[in-house]
Amino acid sequence: MSLVELFRLNLDQNKYNEAVTYFKKALPVLEKINASSQSPAEFSKLLDEYAVALEGIGKQEYAKKVKERSAEIKKNAEHSITDRTSYSTSCTKSEG
């Protein structure tokens, strides 16, 4: 999962080349653990984020294929109970 976090960190910093590099390393691991069926909602979110990175480096055709795969996975996924906080988001202190 460290590769996924490095992917997301670079994605949030608009370092698309680096993000794609990390996701390419993480994808075989995710496929091996069958993430598309183990955590379909989360995996489809990752694919959507990967598509953004691919678009950022000018790989629109490949990004389109990734989005199509994500959409197919979403058809069979329940809503995720976890939402991620972007690395570019600052934390706020709550009162109380």
The first five atom37 places (N, CA, C, CB, O) and aatype in JSON, in Angstrom:
{
  "aatype": [12, 15, 10, 19, 6, 10, 13, 1, 10, 2, 10, 3, 5, 2, 11, 18, 2, 6, 0, 19, 16, 18, 13, 11, 11, 0, 10, 14, 19, 10, 6, 11, 9, 2, 0, 15, 15, 5, 15, 14, 0, 6, 13, 15, 11, 10, 10, 3, 6, 18, 0, 19, 0, 10, 6, 7, 9, 7, 11, 5, 6, 18, 0, 11, 11, 19, 11, 6, 1, 15, 0, 6, 9, 11, 11, 2, 0, 6, 8, 15, 9, 16, 3, 1, 16, 15, 18, 15, 16, 15, 4, 16, 11, 15, 6, 7],
  "atom_mask": [
    [1, 1, 1, 1, 1],
    [1, 1, 1, 1, 1],
    [1, 1, 1, 1, 1],
    [1, 1, 1, 1, 1],
    [1, 1, 1, 1, 1],
    [1, 1, 1, 1, 1],
    [1, 1, 1, 1, 1],
    [1, 1, 1, 1, 1],
    [1, 1, 1, 1, 1],
    [1, 1, 1, 1, 1],
    [1, 1, 1, 1, 1],
    [1, 1, 1, 1, 1],
    [1, 1, 1, 1, 1],
    [1, 1, 1, 1, 1],
    [1, 1, 1, 1, 1],
    [1, 1, 1, 1, 1],
    [1, 1, 1, 1, 1],
    [1, 1, 1, 1, 1],
    [1, 1, 1, 1, 1],
    [1, 1, 1, 1, 1],
    [1, 1, 1, 1, 1],
    [1, 1, 1, 1, 1],
    [1, 1, 1, 1, 1],
    [1, 1, 1, 1, 1],
    [1, 1, 1, 1, 1],
    [1, 1, 1, 1, 1],
    [1, 1, 1, 1, 1],
    [1, 1, 1, 1, 1],
    [1, 1, 1, 1, 1],
    [1, 1, 1, 1, 1],
    [1, 1, 1, 1, 1],
    [1, 1, 1, 1, 1],
    [1, 1, 1, 1, 1],
    [1, 1, 1, 1, 1],
    [1, 1, 1, 1, 1],
    [1, 1, 1, 1, 1],
    [1, 1, 1, 1, 1],
    [1, 1, 1, 1, 1],
    [1, 1, 1, 1, 1],
    [1, 1, 1, 1, 1],
    [1, 1, 1, 1, 1],
    [1, 1, 1, 1, 1],
    [1, 1, 1, 1, 1],
    [1, 1, 1, 1, 1],
    [1, 1, 1, 1, 1],
    [1, 1, 1, 1, 1],
    [1, 1, 1, 1, 1],
    [1, 1, 1, 1, 1],
    [1, 1, 1, 1, 1],
    [1, 1, 1, 1, 1],
    [1, 1, 1, 1, 1],
    [1, 1, 1, 1, 1],
    [1, 1, 1, 1, 1],
    [1, 1, 1, 1, 1],
    [1, 1, 1, 1, 1],
    [1, 1, 1, 0, 1],
    [1, 1, 1, 1, 1],
    [1, 1, 1, 0, 1],
    [1, 1, 1, 1, 1],
    [1, 1, 1, 1, 1],
    [1, 1, 1, 1, 1],
    [1, 1, 1, 1, 1],
    [1, 1, 1, 1, 1],
    [1, 1, 1, 1, 1],
    [1, 1, 1, 1, 1],
    [1, 1, 1, 1, 1],
    [1, 1, 1, 1, 1],
    [1, 1, 1, 1, 1],
    [1, 1, 1, 1, 1],
    [1, 1, 1, 1, 1],
    [1, 1, 1, 1, 1],
    [1, 1, 1, 1, 1],
    [1, 1, 1, 1, 1],
    [1, 1, 1, 1, 1],
    [1, 1, 1, 1, 1],
    [1, 1, 1, 1, 1],
    [1, 1, 1, 1, 1],
    [1, 1, 1, 1, 1],
    [1, 1, 1, 1, 1],
    [1, 1, 1, 1, 1],
    [1, 1, 1, 1, 1],
    [1, 1, 1, 1, 1],
    [1, 1, 1, 1, 1],
    [1, 1, 1, 1, 1],
    [1, 1, 1, 1, 1],
    [1, 1, 1, 1, 1],
    [1, 1, 1, 1, 1],
    [1, 1, 1, 1, 1],
    [1, 1, 1, 1, 1],
    [1, 1, 1, 1, 1],
    [1, 1, 1, 1, 1],
    [1, 1, 1, 1, 1],
    [1, 1, 1, 1, 1],
    [1, 1, 1, 1, 1],
    [1, 1, 1, 1, 1],
    [1, 1, 1, 0, 1]
  ],
  "atom_positions": [
    [[0.82, -1.2, 0.0], [0.0, 0.0, 0.0], [0.86, 1.26, 0.0], [-0.93, 0.0, 1.2], [0.36, 2.34, -0.32]],
    [[2.13, 1.14, 0.35], [3.01, 2.3, 0.31], [3.1, 2.87, -1.11], [4.41, 1.93, 0.82], [3.15, 4.09, -1.29]],
    [[3.12, 1.99, -2.11], [3.17, 2.46, -3.49], [1.92, 3.25, -3.84], [3.34, 1.28, -4.45], [1.99, 4.24, -4.57]],
    [[0.79, 2.81, -3.34], [-0.47, 3.52, -3.59], [-0.42, 4.9, -2.95], [-1.68, 2.71, -3.06], [-0.85, 5.89, -3.55]],
    [[0.09, 4.98, -1.74], [0.18, 6.28, -1.07], [1.17, 7.2, -1.78], [0.6, 6.1, 0.41], [0.92, 8.4, -1.9]],
    [[2.28, 6.65, -2.26], [3.23, 7.47, -3.03], [2.59, 7.92, -4.34], [4.52, 6.68, -3.31], [2.81, 9.05, -4.78]],
    [[1.8, 7.05, -4.95], [1.06, 7.42, -6.16], [0.15, 8.6, -5.86], [0.24, 6.22, -6.69], [0.15, 9.59, -6.59]],
    [[-0.62, 8.49, -4.78], [-1.59, 9.55, -4.45], [-0.9, 10.84, -4.05], [-2.5, 9.08, -3.33], [-1.37, 11.93, -4.4]],
    [[0.18, 10.75, -3.33], [0.94, 11.94, -2.95], [1.39, 12.69, -4.19], [2.16, 11.56, -2.08], [1.2, 13.9, -4.29]],
    [[1.99, 11.98, -5.14], [2.45, 12.62, -6.37], [1.3, 13.12, -7.22], [3.3, 11.65, -7.17], [1.4, 14.17, -7.85]],
    [[0.2, 12.39, -7.24], [-0.97, 12.84, -7.98], [-1.48, 14.16, -7.41], [-2.09, 11.77, -7.94], [-1.77, 15.09, -8.16]],
    [[-1.59, 14.24, -6.09], [-2.08, 15.45, -5.46], [-1.15, 16.64, -5.65], [-2.29, 15.21, -3.98], [-1.58, 17.79, -5.57]],
    [[0.12, 16.36, -5.91], [1.1, 17.41, -6.17], [1.24, 17.7, -7.67], [2.46, 17.02, -5.58], [2.13, 18.44, -8.09]],
    [[0.36, 17.09, -8.47], [0.38, 17.24, -9.93], [1.68, 16.78, -10.56], [0.14, 18.69, -10.3], [2.09, 17.28, -11.61]],
    [[2.31, 15.82, -9.92], [3.52, 15.19, -10.47], [3.08, 13.91, -11.16], [4.6, 14.9, -9.34], [3.26, 12.8, -10.64]],
    [[2.49, 14.08, -12.33], [1.81, 12.98, -13.0], [2.75, 11.87, -13.46], [1.05, 13.5, -14.17], [2.41, 10.69, -13.35]],
    [[3.92, 12.23, -13.97], [4.87, 11.19, -14.39], [5.25, 10.29, -13.23], [6.14, 11.82, -14.99], [5.26, 9.06, -13.35]],
    [[5.55, 10.9, -12.09], [5.92, 10.13, -10.92], [4.74, 9.28, -10.42], [6.41, 11.06, -9.81], [4.9, 8.13, -10.04]],
    [[3.55, 9.89, -10.43], [2.36, 9.17, -10.0], [2.13, 7.93, -10.85], [1.12, 10.08, -10.05], [1.85, 6.85, -10.33]],
    [[2.25, 8.07, -12.16], [2.06, 6.94, -13.07], [3.1, 5.86, -12.8], [2.14, 7.4, -14.55], [2.78, 4.67, -12.8]],
    [[4.33, 6.27, -12.56], [5.39, 5.31, -12.26], [5.05, 4.48, -11.03], [6.73, 6.03, -12.06], [5.2, 3.26, -11.03]],
    [[4.6, 5.13, -9.98], [4.24, 4.4, -8.76], [3.03, 3.5, -8.96], [3.96, 5.37, -7.62], [2.99, 2.38, -8.45]],
    [[2.04, 3.98, -9.71], [0.86, 3.14, -9.9], [1.18, 1.92, -10.76], [-0.27, 3.95, -10.54], [0.65, 0.84, -10.52]],
    [[2.04, 2.09, -11.74], [2.45, 0.94, -12.56], [3.12, -0.13, -11.71], [3.39, 1.39, -13.68], [3.01, -1.32, -12.0]],
    [[3.83, 0.29, -10.67], [4.45, -0.67, -9.76], [3.42, -1.3, -8.83], [5.56, 0.0, -8.93], [3.53, -2.47, -8.47]],
    [[2.42, -0.53, -8.43], [1.4, -1.02, -7.5], [0.37, -1.91, -8.18], [0.7, 0.15, -6.84], [-0.15, -2.83, -7.55]],
    [[0.08, -1.67, -9.44], [-0.99, -2.39, -10.13], [-0.82, -3.9, -10.13], [-1.08, -1.9, -11.54], [-1.8, -4.6, -9.87]],
    [[0.36, -4.46, -10.42], [0.49, -5.92, -10.37], [0.18, -6.5, -8.99], [1.89, -6.33, -10.79], [-0.38, -7.59, -8.88]],
    [[0.54, -5.78, -7.95], [0.24, -6.23, -6.59], [-1.26, -6.19, -6.35], [0.98, -5.35, -5.54], [-1.83, -7.13, -5.79]],
    [[-1.9, -5.13, -6.78], [-3.35, -5.0, -6.63], [-4.08, -6.08, -7.42], [-3.81, -3.61, -7.09], [-5.08, -6.63, -6.95]],
    [[-3.57, -6.39, -8.6], [-4.18, -7.45, -9.4], [-3.98, -8.81, -8.74], [-3.58, -7.46, -10.82], [-4.88, -9.65, -8.75]],
    [[-2.81, -9.02, -8.17], [-2.5, -10.31, -7.53], [-3.42, -10.58, -6.34], [-1.04, -10.33, -7.08], [-3.81, -11.72, -6.11]],
    [[-3.74, -9.54, -5.59], [-4.64, -9.73, -4.44], [-6.11, -9.6, -4.85], [-4.31, -8.71, -3.34], [-7.0, -9.64, -4.0]],
    [[-6.35, -9.45, -6.15], [-7.7, -9.37, -6.69], [-8.49, -8.21, -6.09], [-8.44, -10.68, -6.43], [-9.63, -8.37, -5.65]],
    [[-7.86, -7.04, -6.08], [-8.47, -5.85, -5.49], [-9.79, -5.48, -6.14], [-7.51, -4.69, -5.59], [-10.66, -4.89, -5.49]],
    [[-9.96, -5.81, -7.42], [-11.2, -5.44, -8.1], [-12.41, -6.15, -7.53], [-11.1, -5.75, -9.58], [-13.53, -5.63, -7.63]],
    [[-12.22, -7.32, -6.92], [-13.35, -8.0, -6.3], [-13.29, -7.92, -4.77], [-13.39, -9.46, -6.73], [-14.33, -8.0, -4.11]],
    [[-12.1, -7.77, -4.2], [-11.96, -7.66, -2.75], [-12.45, -6.3, -2.24], [-10.5, -7.87, -2.34], [-13.11, -6.22, -1.21]],
    [[-12.12, -5.24, -2.97], [-12.49, -3.87, -2.6], [-12.85, -3.09, -3.85], [-11.34, -3.16, -1.82], [-12.14, -2.15, -4.22]],
    [[-13.94, -3.47, -4.51], [-14.25, -2.87, -5.81], [-14.44, -1.35, -5.79], [-15.48, -3.5, -6.36], [-13.98, -0.66, -6.7]],
    [[-15.1, -0.81, -4.77], [-15.31, 0.64, -4.72], [-13.99, 1.37, -4.6], [-16.24, 1.01, -3.55], [-13.75, 2.36, -5.3]],
    [[-13.12, 0.89, -3.72], [-11.83, 1.53, -3.53], [-10.93, 1.37, -4.75], [-11.14, 0.96, -2.29], [-10.23, 2.3, -5.15]],
    [[-10.97, 0.18, -5.35], [-10.13, -0.06, -6.53], [-10.58, 0.8, -7.7], [-10.18, -1.55, -6.92], [-9.75, 1.33, -8.44]],
    [[-11.89, 0.96, -7.87], [-12.37, 1.8, -8.97], [-11.97, 3.26, -8.75], [-13.9, 1.68, -9.11], [-11.7, 3.97, -9.71]],
    [[-11.95, 3.71, -7.49], [-11.47, 5.07, -7.2], [-10.01, 5.21, -7.59], [-11.66, 5.42, -5.7], [-9.6, 6.22, -8.17]],
    [[-9.22, 4.2, -7.27], [-7.8, 4.23, -7.65], [-7.65, 4.31, -9.17], [-7.08, 2.98, -7.11], [-6.82, 5.05, -9.68]],
    [[-8.45, 3.53, -9.88], [-8.38, 3.57, -11.34], [-8.77, 4.94, -11.87], [-9.29, 2.5, -11.95], [-8.15, 5.43, -12.82]],
    [[-9.78, 5.57, -11.27], [-10.17, 6.93, -11.7], [-9.02, 7.91, -11.47], [-11.43, 7.39, -10.93], [-8.76, 8.78, -12.3]],
    [[-8.34, 7.76, -10.34], [-7.2, 8.63, -10.05], [-6.05, 8.35, -11.01], [-6.74, 8.44, -8.59], [-5.36, 9.28, -11.45]],
    [[-5.86, 7.1, -11.34], [-4.83, 6.73, -12.31], [-5.13, 7.36, -13.67], [-4.73, 5.19, -12.45], [-4.22, 7.83, -14.35]],
    [[-6.39, 7.37, -14.04], [-6.78, 7.99, -15.31], [-6.45, 9.48, -15.32], [-8.29, 7.78, -15.57], [-6.02, 10.01, -16.35]],
    [[-6.64, 10.15, -14.2], [-6.29, 11.57, -14.11], [-4.79, 11.76, -14.34], [-6.69, 12.14, -12.73], [-4.38, 12.67, -15.07]],
    [[-3.99, 10.9, -13.72], [-2.54, 10.99, -13.91], [-2.15, 10.73, -15.37], [-1.81, 9.99, -12.98], [-1.29, 11.41, -15.93]],
    [[-2.8, 9.73, -15.97], [-2.51, 9.43, -17.37], [-2.88, 10.61, -18.28], [-3.29, 8.17, -17.81], [-2.14, 10.94, -19.21]],
    [[-4.0, 11.23, -18.0], [-4.38, 12.42, -18.78], [-3.37, 13.53, -18.59], [-5.79, 12.9, -18.38], [-3.09, 14.3, -19.51]],
    [[-2.83, 13.62, -17.39], [-1.84, 14.65, -17.09], [-0.55, 14.51, -17.86], [0.0, 0.0, 0.0], [0.19, 15.48, -18.03]],
    [[-0.27, 13.29, -18.35], [0.94, 13.1, -19.16], [0.6, 12.88, -20.63], [1.75, 11.91, -18.62], [1.44, 12.44, -21.42]],
    [[-0.64, 13.18, -20.99], [-1.03, 13.13, -22.39], [-1.42, 11.76, -22.91], [0.0, 0.0, 0.0], [-1.4, 11.55, -24.13]],
    [[-1.75, 10.84, -22.05], [-2.13, 9.48, -22.46], [-3.65, 9.33, -22.39], [-1.43, 8.4, -21.56], [-4.17, 8.49, -21.66]],
    [[-4.36, 10.15, -23.17], [-5.82, 10.18, -23.12], [-6.46, 8.86, -23.52], [-6.33, 11.28, -24.01], [-7.45, 8.45, -22.91]],
    [[-5.94, 8.19, -24.53], [-6.53, 6.92, -24.98], [-6.45, 5.86, -23.91], [-5.84, 6.42, -26.26], [-7.42, 5.14, -23.65]],
    [[-5.29, 5.76, -23.28], [-5.13, 4.77, -22.22], [-5.99, 5.15, -21.01], [-3.64, 4.66, -21.8], [-6.58, 4.28, -20.36]],
    [[-6.05, 6.45, -20.72], [-6.89, 6.92, -19.61], [-8.35, 6.54, -19.86], [-6.75, 8.46, -19.43], [-9.06, 6.17, -18.92]],
    [[-8.78, 6.63, -21.09], [-10.16, 6.27, -21.43], [-10.42, 4.79, -21.12], [-10.45, 6.56, -22.92], [-11.47, 4.44, -20.59]],
    [[-9.47, 3.93, -21.46], [-9.61, 2.5, -21.19], [-9.65, 2.23, -19.68], [-8.46, 1.71, -21.84], [-10.41, 1.38, -19.22]],
    [[-8.83, 2.95, -18.94], [-8.81, 2.78, -17.49], [-10.15, 3.22, -16.9], [-7.65, 3.59, -16.86], [-10.68, 2.57, -16.0]],
    [[-10.7, 4.32, -17.4], [-12.0, 4.8, -16.93], [-13.1, 3.79, -17.26], [-12.34, 6.16, -17.57], [-14.01, 3.58, -16.45]],
    [[-13.02, 3.17, -18.41], [-14.01, 2.16, -18.79], [-13.94, 0.97, -17.84], [-13.79, 1.7, -20.24], [-14.97, 0.43, -17.43]],
    [[-12.74, 0.55, -17.5], [-12.59, -0.56, -16.55], [-13.15, -0.17, -15.18], [-11.1, -0.97, -16.43], [-13.81, -0.96, -14.52]],
    [[-12.87, 1.05, -14.77], [-13.39, 1.54, -13.49], [-14.91, 1.53, -13.49], [-12.86, 2.94, -13.21], [-15.53, 1.11, -12.51]],
    [[-15.51, 1.99, -14.57], [-16.97, 2.03, -14.66], [-17.57, 0.62, -14.59], [-17.41, 2.71, -15.97], [-18.61, 0.42, -13.98]],
    [[-16.9, -0.33, -15.21], [-17.37, -1.71, -15.18], [-17.32, -2.27, -13.75], [-16.52, -2.59, -16.12], [-18.23, -2.97, -13.32]],
    [[-16.25, -1.96, -13.05], [-16.11, -2.42, -11.67], [-17.17, -1.76, -10.78], [-14.69, -2.12, -11.13], [-17.74, -2.41, -9.91]],
    [[-17.42, -0.46, -11.01], [-18.41, 0.28, -10.21], [-19.81, -0.3, -10.33], [-18.43, 1.73, -10.62], [-20.6, -0.21, -9.39]],
    [[-20.12, -0.88, -11.48], [-21.45, -1.46, -11.67], [-21.75, -2.52, -10.61], [-21.56, -2.06, -13.07], [-22.9, -2.7, -10.21]],
    [[-20.72, -3.22, -10.17], [-20.89, -4.32, -9.23], [-20.45, -3.98, -7.82], [-20.14, -5.51, -9.71], [-20.4, -4.85, -6.96]],
    [[-20.12, -2.71, -7.57], [-19.58, -2.32, -6.27], [-20.6, -1.57, -5.44], [-18.33, -1.46, -6.44], [-21.43, -0.82, -5.96]],
    [[-20.53, -1.8, -4.15], [-21.32, -1.0, -3.23], [-20.56, 0.28, -2.95], [-21.62, -1.79, -1.92], [-19.37, 0.38, -3.24]],
    [[-21.24, 1.25, -2.39], [-20.6, 2.52, -2.05], [-19.53, 2.3, -0.98], [-21.65, 3.54, -1.55], [-19.73, 1.53, -0.04]],
    [[-18.41, 2.96, -1.14], [-17.32, 2.83, -0.19], [-17.66, 3.55, 1.11], [-16.01, 3.38, -0.78], [-18.25, 4.63, 1.1]],
    [[-17.29, 2.94, 2.22], [-17.53, 3.59, 3.5], [-16.37, 4.48, 3.9], [-17.78, 2.55, 4.58], [-16.43, 5.17, 4.93]],
    [[-15.32, 4.48, 3.1], [-14.17, 5.32, 3.41], [-13.95, 6.3, 2.28], [-12.91, 4.47, 3.66], [-14.06, 5.95, 1.1]],
    [[-13.65, 7.51, 2.64], [-13.26, 8.53, 1.67], [-11.86, 8.96, 2.01], [-14.24, 9.75, 1.67], [-11.49, 9.04, 3.18]],
    [[-11.07, 9.23, 1.0], [-9.7, 9.62, 1.26], [-9.59, 11.13, 1.36], [-8.78, 9.08, 0.18], [-10.36, 11.86, 0.74]],
    [[-8.63, 11.58, 2.13], [-8.33, 13.0, 2.26], [-7.13, 13.29, 1.38], [-8.05, 13.4, 3.74], [-6.1, 12.63, 1.49]],
    [[-7.28, 14.25, 0.51], [-6.21, 14.62, -0.4], [-4.99, 15.11, 0.35], [-6.69, 15.68, -1.37], [-5.11, 15.77, 1.38]],
    [[-3.8, 14.78, -0.15], [-2.58, 15.26, 0.46], [-2.46, 16.78, 0.37], [-1.37, 14.6, -0.19], [-1.72, 17.4, 1.13]],
    [[-3.19, 17.37, -0.56], [-3.12, 18.82, -0.71], [-4.12, 19.54, 0.19], [-3.38, 19.2, -2.16], [-4.21, 20.76, 0.17]],
    [[-4.86, 18.79, 0.99], [-5.84, 19.36, 1.9], [-5.22, 19.59, 3.26], [-7.08, 18.46, 2.01], [-4.56, 18.71, 3.81]],
    [[-5.43, 20.77, 3.79], [-4.89, 21.03, 5.13], [-5.9, 20.59, 6.18], [-4.55, 22.53, 5.31], [-7.11, 20.61, 5.96]],
    [[-5.38, 20.19, 7.29], [-6.24, 19.76, 8.4], [-6.73, 21.0, 9.15], [-5.47, 18.8, 9.36], [-6.02, 22.0, 9.25]],
    [[-7.92, 20.91, 9.66], [-8.43, 22.01, 10.47], [-8.68, 21.51, 11.87], [-9.72, 22.6, 9.87], [-8.99, 20.34, 12.09]],
    [[-8.55, 22.4, 12.8], [-8.74, 22.05, 14.2], [-10.21, 22.27, 14.53], [-7.81, 22.89, 15.14], [-10.75, 23.35, 14.32]],
    [[-10.84, 21.23, 15.06], [-12.23, 21.38, 15.43], [-12.35, 21.9, 16.86], [-12.97, 20.05, 15.28], [-11.49, 21.66, 17.7]],
    [[-13.42, 22.6, 17.1], [-13.64, 23.12, 18.44], [-14.3, 22.07, 19.3], [-14.5, 24.39, 18.41], [-15.11, 21.28, 18.8]],
    [[-13.96, 22.04, 20.55], [-14.65, 21.13, 21.43], [-13.75, 20.24, 22.08], [0.0, 0.0, 0.0], [-14.18, 19.39, 22.87]]
  ]
}
